[in-house]
Amino acid sequence: MASKTSWPATDATTAPELACPIFPVIDVVFSRWTTPILWSLHTFGRHRFVELERRIEGISPKVLTQRLRQLERDGLVVRTYHPEVPPRVEYEITELGHSLAPLFAYVAEWGTANLEQVERARRRYDGPAA
């Protein structure tokens, strides 16, 4: 059994998003498509839009644009416009974005150690009919 870590105390009467002290972090970092974008920029460096789109299978151009804008707004990605012909735009992870690397590494480690157990629990819950 995993060791129990104490979580920060919160007021139970607070709105749900405020009652959980990690909610804002989860909202910023683990929104759909954010993690693969940050992982790609962290692992492979600066990318043009099309390169990111090719690297992240299944993401639409519209969603990639929205996520990159949000990540730029949050200070996790920087967008550099090069006024050339044709214009070139590149995206790069910021130092703030790089600071998430230990968190991502820990989540990946947790997944390696526990996802099999999660799958077993799902199969037990779903039962033989599933």
N, C-alpha and C positions, 0 to 999 in steps of 0.2 A: 504494500500500500504506500502511496506517495506521502511524503511528509506534508503536514498541514502548515500553510503559511497564513499569517494573520493578514486580513484585508483591512484597509482603513475603515473606520466606523463612519456611518452616515446616518442622517436623520431619516427614519422610515416614512415620514410624512412628506418628504421631498418628492418633487416630480421625478418619474422614473429615470429620465436622462441625467438628472442631477444626483439621484440617490446612488448611482454607480460611478465611482470616481474614475474608472477607466473608459466610460462611455465616450467622452470626447476624443480620446486617443483611437479607439476602435473606429469611430466615425471618420476620422481623418485618414488613418493608415490602412484599414482593412475594408474599405468600401470596394465593391466589385470592380475589378480591373486595376485598381490602384497598386496592389501588391505586384502583379506581373510587370507593370510599367516601371515601378521603382526597382524591382529586382533586375530587370533588363538593363536599366541605366546604370545601376550600381555594378553589375557584373561585366557588362560589355562596353560601358562608357557612352560618350556622346552619340546621339542618333538623330538622323533626320526623320521626319514624320513617317515617310513610306517605309523606312527601315524598321521602325517600331511596329508599324502595322503588319509587316511581314513576320516579324519575330513573335508577335503575340497572336497566335492563331485564334480566330473566332471573334476578334474585336472589330466592330464596325468603325469606319472613319468618323462618323458623328460622335460615337461614344468615346473614341480615342481623343478627339478634339476636346470634348467636355471634361474628361478626366485630366488631360494635360493642363487645361486652363485652371481647374481646381487645384491641382498640385502646384502650379505656378503661384496661384493666389495664397496657398498655404505655406509657401516658401520652401517646398521640397524639391522643386524643379525650376531651372532657369531656362528661359527661351531666348535664343540669340538669333536675331534677324540679320542676315548679310545682304545688303542692297547691291546685288549683282544681277546680271541678266543670264539666265532666269534667277529670280530671287531664291535664296537658300535660307531655311530655318532649321536650327538644330536645338535639341533638347538635351539637358545635362542635369544630373542629380546635384543638389547643393550639399554643402557641409551638413546642414540640418538633415537632409535626406540620408546622407551617409551615416549619420548618428543612429539611424534605425537598424543598421546591420546587426548589432548584437541581439536585438529583439527578433528580427527575422531568423537569425541563426538558432535562437532558443526555440522559436515556434517550429522550425524545421526539425530540430532535435526532439521536441515533444511529439511531433507527428511520427517520426521514425520509431520512437519508443512506445507509442500508444494507439496509433490508428488501427492496428490489427485487433486490439482489445475493443475498440469502438465498433469495428465491423462485427465481431463476435456478439457484442451486446445487441446490435441491430438485428442480427439473424435470430437471436433468442427472442427478442421483442416481437419481431414480425411473425415468428412461429413457422411451422411447417407449411402452412397454406400459402406463404409468400413465395 
